[in-house]
């Protein structure tokens, strides 16, 4: 059988990229939303031709280092809007010089030793799904750039059922991780939107947000301990459910985005696959009523698994509702007990806020069906959304997202300010556009809003348009008390705003830690510091 191929520049599998007929239909939809006509771009011809590699590996690493054009091109970019545009143009000027695929922790250490001695940049690489330039290292940052691809470290090494933990290698992709744990009746239950094409190490290094809308919202909450290879040696944090012994060492590496070391494995907290599920959809005429319902649920102690509020535009984009209503998607799940009482109270709270149940509640205790398709049409639309972005780019639409988190008392002003700033930037750069919002996660003290914006791209000027709109959005987030990122990470795209958000003295402390662990400054230069 032929191995399924990833698309050379777009999101995901090549065989899922829309054909010409489907893209013509999408172009018509874009015209209806944004006005005027759109035309699918002709298929890209030719193959990537990265610049020649500037370095050669030592003989001792020859078996794990590749320099061919295809391997280097495939690890040049992430999947942010600028990455898609440049990939579609066959612009691979930023390609790494070499790609190392270490097969063991010892080989990871050997690669870092070589990079340190030769002054080469070493950029850890998981699934390549970063939307913030996290893996794209400028070639002038060092005399050579080595991509350190962890894809060969892809196994669940141990499962400890009494404590419900598992030792997992960092290069394990989401579906493989789930399949390996599934053999033990367990799951990590962490589904970021990049789930199919991202790895455990990438989730940990970027503090990825996942499946749970409340409580266990970030991968941090599921991490028990880490092993990290730094240029100075290996750091292994102890396996403990909790500790008050000083600052937590795990926290130094969670979210470090590859600047302090290479995460090679982790003990993760796993759970039995859920047996019982409950779901319902609630519609609101006013977005503010849906916001109030989400807050009441986040503060109720019910801890819904799914509590995602979509405004009218977002509901339409995700094929959830087409009548302009704001929709709250509610869900509970458990491996221990039925969920009727939890859902009944959640629906009561939503109705108290002015909502009307439009679907459900539905209940299931069929575990076989859950394994077949766990969250129904919403989950599939959620995982397919990046495919839609790539397809929109191919028909001339400037399409991107950004996200944040803020306290409930600041949300109204932040939302109004962000929508106003992005709408004005879209008008200036694209002659108009659409802005939509959904809550991906909610906390007792605030929501995590996620925004999508669409506008008409000008051929050849797409990157300049995007940069202006992205800056307007980012400035508005910080001006109204939001964070520059709730779960997309900092990378290189968000760094100017991260520099403004973090306390200056903390930046000095982080730089001191980096100097200790990475004296030659080889690890992912340009990120965080």
PyMOL commands that set and color helices and strands:
alter all, ss='L'
color gray80, all
select helices_A, chain A and resi 14-16+20-34+59-64+69-73+81-88+105-118+139-141+174-182+195-197+200-206+219-222+249-253+287-298+312-317+340-352+367-372+376-394+408-430+462-479+495-501+504-517
alter helices_A, ss='H'
color red, helices_A
select strands_A, chain A and resi 65-66+98-100+121-125+145-149+156-160+165-169+186-187+223-230+233-236+262-269+271-272+276-284+306-310+326-334+356-364+397-403+433-443+446-456
alter strands_A, ss='S'
color yellow, strands_A
deselect
rebuild
show_as cartoon
